[in-house]
Amino acid sequence: MSRQSGVLVLLGVLLCFSLGCGLSGLPQIGGSGETSEASPEVALATVESEESEESVDGADVAQATPESDAEAEEELDLSSVTSGLESLSSYTASFVMSFSDQDQSTTSTYGMEIETIREPLAQRVVIEGDVAEGTIEMVRIGERQYITVGGGQCVQTSLGEGDDLVGAIVTPDDVMGGASGLKRVLPDQTVNGVLCKHYVFDEEASLSGSYTEVQGEVWIAVDGGYVVKYSMEAEGQSPLSNESGHVTMDYEVRSVNQTSAIEPPVGCADIESSYPMLPDASEVSAFGESLMYQTSSAIADVIAFYQDEMSAIGWTESSDSFVSDDSAMLQFTQGSQSVTVSVSLNEDGSVAVVVMAQ
């Protein structure tokens, strides 16, 4: 059994169990969700002046009056909303998109919050709203990923170095990236504690979607070149459906370099504490009382391991067990409980192990 198929089986069971397969309509759009090689191509300006306080959408903002109007003619091509975040040691980002059709009879929302710590690597993503039909929480701590849906059962999987936690989820770049022709306005402003250049745009800007009557604002960090805040309202087609109506999008980065720890979701205790697992286990996936992983140990050694270790913790092997040269189905009982250990030889010589409570 391959790692990919094992993870898909577990995640599919979890989603169907918790939502009745209600997520089938969620678009699976590839995207990094946080980083990109490109950064907004904006010349960083140094502004020396007196500051005055005002509010941008409820946030405290410090404004600086420029020495000249030359910088106001500057335009921005924003290929990625999340570019530049790789320069931060930690941050929290939020993204909310809402849609209502032309007669206001249908509304939908999609919200995402992302917490990231670079060293050691940890990330938490929470997706909520009508489109997600509930709450999805994903946490990555090192090479371990935890997923819960609607506060229900937890799926645990292993992630490789190049694997992305949010690669198959709708991200801000999927629906907000690719804008060009954004116009600089002065003065510069401090948003969420970060000094920013301020830009505005309308339907004349080149956007990734099909919109009319656009009104938008973007604040770009002077130091780092990343988007701190992005707000847009428009008439047009919803990014998540074929319907037309009113679309709003808001993206914001907060708590820059302030997040210190990310914990697994509640209820995601390690499944390894329930069943024995070989020391060289890799590509570990767990769901409820089920455990899946790969091992490079010889299949005979894997079978012997479970026969010895399960017996040592009080399980009795049943006469229904089956063993061959390339597979085994070991049955264990303990009182009214039963566990099946399935062992099979992969084409590459590794061994797939599935431990499942009955």
N, C-alpha and C positions, 0 to 999 in steps of 0.2 A: 504494500500500500504506500503511495507517495505522500510526501508531506502536504502538498497542495490539496490532494483529494481528501486527506484526513481532516484538514482544517475546514474545507468546504462542507463535508458531511456534518461535522460538529456545529458549525455556524448555521447551517441550514436547519438542523434540528432545533437549535435554540430559537431562531427567528420564527419558525412555524409554531413552536410550543408557546412562545410569548405573545405573538401577534396574529396567529392564524395565517401566516404567510402574507401579512398586510404590507410588507415592504417591497413587494414585487414591482411597484410602480416607481420606486426611487431610482433616479437615473444613476448609472455607474459611469461617471466621467473621470478619467485619469487626471491626476494633478498632484503636485507635491504637497499642497496645502500649506507650505510655509516658506520654502526657499527657492531661489532661482539665481542663476549666474548673473543675470542682468540687473543693473540698478538704474533707477530713473536718472536720465542724463540731464542733470540740473546743475548749473554753476552755483557753488555755495557762496553766499554773500555774507559779509560781516557788516552788521548794522549797529551804529553807535548813536544812541539817542535816549531821551527820557521815555519811561514806560508808563502806560495807563492801563487800568484793569477794565475788562469787559467780559461777557459770557458768550461762549459758543455752544449752543445746545446744552446749557446747564453746566458746562465745564468752565473753570476759572482760566482766563486767557490773558496773558500779558502782551500788549501790542507795542511795537517799536516803530517810530517814525523814521523813514529812510532819509538819507542825505540828498538824494536826487530821485527823479522819476524814471531814470533809464532802466532800472531793473524791472519796472512794471510791464515792459514790453516783452519780457521773457516768456516763452511758451514751453510746455512740458509734454513729452511723449511718454505715457505711462504704460509700458508693456506688461508689467506685473504689479499687482497690488501687494504682494508679499515679498518682493525683492528687498534685500538688505537686512532682513531679520536674522540672518546667519551671523551677523556681527554682534548680536546681543547675547549675553550670558543667560538671560531668562526674560520671559515676557508673558503677558496674557492678552489674547486677541479675541474679539467677539465679532460675529457677523450675523446680521438679521436681514432677511429678505421677506417682503410681504407682497401679496397680489390680490387685487379685487377686480372682478370683471366689470364691464361697462355699466351694467344696471345694479351693481353692488349686491347681486344675489349670491355670488360665490366669492369667498375669501380664503386665502391660504397663507401659511407662514412657514418659514424655514429658518431655524436659528442654530448657530454653532458657536461654541466657546472652546478655545484652545489655550492650554497652558504648556509652556515648554521650558525645560532646563537643559542646557548644553552639556555640562560636565558635573556629575556623570549623567548620561543621556536619560531623560525622562520626559514623558508627554502625556497629557490628558486631553481628550476630546469629548465633548458632550454635544449631542445633536438632539434638538427638540422641535416640535411644531406639528402642524397638520400633515405636512408632506411626509414626515418621518413616522406619523401615526404613533407617537409616544416619545419616549426618551431612550436614546442609545448612548452608552458611555463606553469609551475605549481608553485604556491606560497602557502606556508602554513604560516599563522600567528596565533599562538595559536590553537584554534579549528576550524578555518575557512580555507578552501582550495579554491583557485581560479585556473581555467584552461582556457587557450586560445589556439586556434589552428590557425596558419597562421595569427595572428593578428586580428582574427574575433571575433565572439560572445564569451562572457565570461560565463563559468559555475562556480557557487559557491556551495560548499558543506560543510557539517560539518564533522570534523574528531574527533574520540574518542582518548582517551589517548594512546591506544596501536596501533592506525592506523598509517601506514607508507605512506608517500607521494609518494615514488618511488617503492613501493613493486611489481608492475606489469610491470616494465620497465627494459630493458636490462641494467645492471649495470657493473662496472669494475669487481666485484667479479664473475659475471656470466661467464666471458670469460678470466680473467687473474688470478683468484685465484687457489690454489691447487698446486703451483710449489714447488718442493723440490730439494735439492742438489745445491743450488746457492752458488757460491764460493766467499769468502771475498777477496778483493784486497785492498791494501794500497797505498797511505795514505787515511785517512778519508777526507771528503770534506764538505764544507758548500754550500748547495743548497737552493736557495730562502730564505736565511737568517737562515737556520737551519743546525746545525752540523750533518752530516750523516755518517753512515757506508756505504761503496760502495761494491756492489756484482755484479758478472757477471754470465751468464749462456749460455748454448748452447743446442743443441738437446739431449745431454746426460742427461739433467735435466728432472725430471718428471713433465710434464705440463698437464693441463686439456684438451688441444686440441690435434689433430693429426697433428704434424708439423715435418718438416725436415729443415735442414740448418738454424737453429735458432741462432740468435744473440740477446742477451738481457742484460740490465743493470738495477739494482735497487739500490736506495739510501734510507736507513732506518734511521729515526731520532734517534740519540743517546739518547736523552731525550724524552721518550714517546713511542718509538718503532713502530711508524707508517710510512707507505711508503710516502716519499716526492716526489719521481719521479720514474717512471717505463717506460722503453722503450723496445720495442721488434720488430724485423723483422723476418719473417719466410716464408717458403713455406709450403702450406698445405690447408686444408679445411677452408673456411670462417665460422666463428662462427654463421653467420646469414643466411647461405644457404648451399646447398649441393655441391657448386662449389669449385674447387680447383684452387689455384693460389698463389699470393703474398699477405701476410697479414702484416700490421703494426699496432701497438697499442702504444699509449702514454698516460700516466696518470701522473698528477702532482698536488701537493697541494701547494697553495700560500696563501699569506695574513693571516698567522696564527695569531689568536687572534687580528685581526685588523678590522673585519667587525662590524659596529655599528648599522646598520638598514637595514631592507628589507621591501619594499613597495609592495602593490598589483599591478598586471599588469595594464597598461594603459587601461582605458575603463571598469574596473571592479568596478564601483561604486555600493554600496550596493543596492540590489533590494528592501530591506525593506523600502526604502524611497518612493517607488512607490505605495505600497499596505499596508493596515493594516495587522498586524500579532499579534497573541496572545502572551502575555508576557512569557508564558511557552513553547514557540516553541522550538523544538529540531530537530536535524538531518535536518537542513535547506539546501535546494538545490535551486539554481536559475539559469535560463538560459534566456537571453534576457529579455522579459517581462513576464516571467513565474516564479512562486514561488511554492515550495513544502516543506512541513514540517510535523512533527508529534506533537500532543499535547495531554496532559492527561486530558484536560477539557472535560466536558460532551458534547455530540454531540449537544444537544439542546442549550447549551451555546455558542458553536462555531457558529451555525447558527444565533443565535440572535446577536452575536458579529459582524458578517459581514453585517447583515441587518442594524445595527445601524451605524457602522463605515463607510461603503461605502456611506451611505446616508449623513453622516456628511462631507464628502469630495467631494460632488457634483454628486454622482452616483445615478441613479434611478433604482429600482428593476423592472424587466420586469414581465409581467404576465406569461411568459414561465417558470418561476422558478418552481422547483419540490422539495417537502420536504416529507420525510417519517421518521419512527422511527430510522433507521440505516443509512440513506444516504440523501443527498440533492444535487441539482444542481441549484445554484442560478445564475440568469442572471441579469447583470447590464449594463446600457447604460449611456453614457454622450456625447451628440452631436452625431457625427458619430462613436464614439468609443464604443466598447462593451467588457465586461469582464465576464468570467464564473468562479464561485467559486464552486469547487467540494468538498464535504465533505462526508467521508465514515468511518464507524466504523470498526476497526481492530479486529481480533480474541482475542487479549490480552486486549481489552477494550480501547485502545488508539484510537485517531482519526487522520486520514490522511487528509490533506488539500492541494488542488491544486488550485492555482489562475492563470488563463491564459487569456491573451488578445487575442481577436479574430481578 
